[in-house]
Amino acid sequence: MSKKAPVQKNDYIDGAYFEDLTHDGNGVTKVDGYPLFVPNALPGEEGTVKVVKPSKGYGFGRLMERTKESPYRQEPPCPIYRECGGCQIQHMTYEGQLRAKEKNVRDVMQRIGKLQDVKIHEVLGMEEPWRYRNKAQVPVGEKDGRFVAGFYQKRSHEIIDMDKCIIQYEKNDEVIQHVKDICQNLDIRPYDEKKHKGTLRHIMTRTAYTTGEVMVVLVTRTNELPHKNEIVEELVRNIEGLKSIIHNVNGKKTNVIMGDTTRVLWGEEVIHDRIGDVKFAISARSFYQVNPEQTKVLYDKALEYADLKGEETVIDAYCGIGTISLFLAQTAKKVYGVEIVPQAIADAKQNAVLNNMTNVEFKAGPAEVVIPEWYDDGISADVLVVDPPRKGCDEALLDTILTMKPKKVVYVSCNPATLARDLRILEDGGYKTTEIQPVDMFPQTMHCEAVAKIELV
Ligand code: SAH
């Protein structure tokens, strides 16, 4: 049982030392082992904390005075950083961010994975950790009679109006401003979440890194988009590189952004991008990595760990639109990709055709169901690549790996904690984790991606 709080609300704690950083970017200090989470406090800093909300097991505090400052502290460059919930660690230098992420990976590998002697490399960071996101997706609303669009405030659904977001491509800022102006001029009603009224819910835009092709998606509550011809005309006139305008309808009361109906208003259904030598067609609803520069770094590392000689059969579980599958198919004999979203599999198949790759096969379904079926049909992998969502691999899939016994598993993870948990299961089943390479795909946030190389011993 978690112990009772040794502090009470409104207590002051002098000389609090911050030893860690949570996933939300809060500093962690401990009182007799009881953790207090404190905004705007960095590891290594000291100060006075006022207890704001003590709960069982952990509590929240406010930093009243800082007596020792971290060498990694900096002035956050974004003017709306404090209100906006998008970034968590802009108040930390980039070097500090990379160290914090590496420490986090090391900590979970020890604490959760019980992996003592695995080689963990320094995080591969970006040279320029700003303006890296190819995709912006913002809710729209109304404030004092004005049309606003931006991210939600921390822990709320209040929209912070945004002129620019310095982790997005400038092109995305430009597109959102145009859409805002056009909709304001044409009096398109912004969606009101509380009353479930109004028209435009979200603006999504994506710019392809290598080709500069731009897609704009307008998500409405209503089936019709009023003034659609004027909107199209204005967007086409103003946005260079525009290739696709999509209308998506989402009439539901939900936090999910896109609905089931998608129509092309103008141009193509997809935009194109390249990762290394592989081309991809990306549709409005496809999952596509948001940081293409670092995606290349990540996939190169996955390819290096797979160490393909040309004779291998590879399975890529959680394959999305086939990005890693096609990347590996450049050197593997055969690649099988599996993914739960049918539309993504349709995209993956098209992408194989786009690249004239005939040594790949894709199937829609849960990886934990499809891979055992493949195995029963005699399809077994020399190398198995997994890239699961944050919750990690399904246990049934890990069991299948232990039965199938591929010589190598390459685990691409967006959540070091579930990676550590799954590595422990593989280690107990006879595998050895030889290397882990964290890659920073999301500067200014606490997210960290990592690739692990796991071999049968
Ligand atoms: N490898 C891809 C996508 C990784 S994101 C890339 O790098 O672009 C994780 C993917 O796993 C998502 O596309 C999600 O739809 C898919 N997914 C989630 N649960 C799944 C399951 N049980 N089986 C197969 N795919 C799943």
Boltz pocket constraint, residues with backbone or C-beta under 6 A from the ligand:
constraints:
  - pocket:
      binder: B
      contacts: [[A, 287], [A, 288], [A, 289], [A, 317], [A, 318], [A, 319], [A, 320], [A, 321], [A, 322], [A, 323], [A, 324], [A, 338], [A, 339], [A, 340], [A, 341], [A, 344], [A, 365], [A, 366], [A, 367], [A, 368], [A, 387], [A, 388], [A, 389], [A, 394]]
      max_distance: 6.0
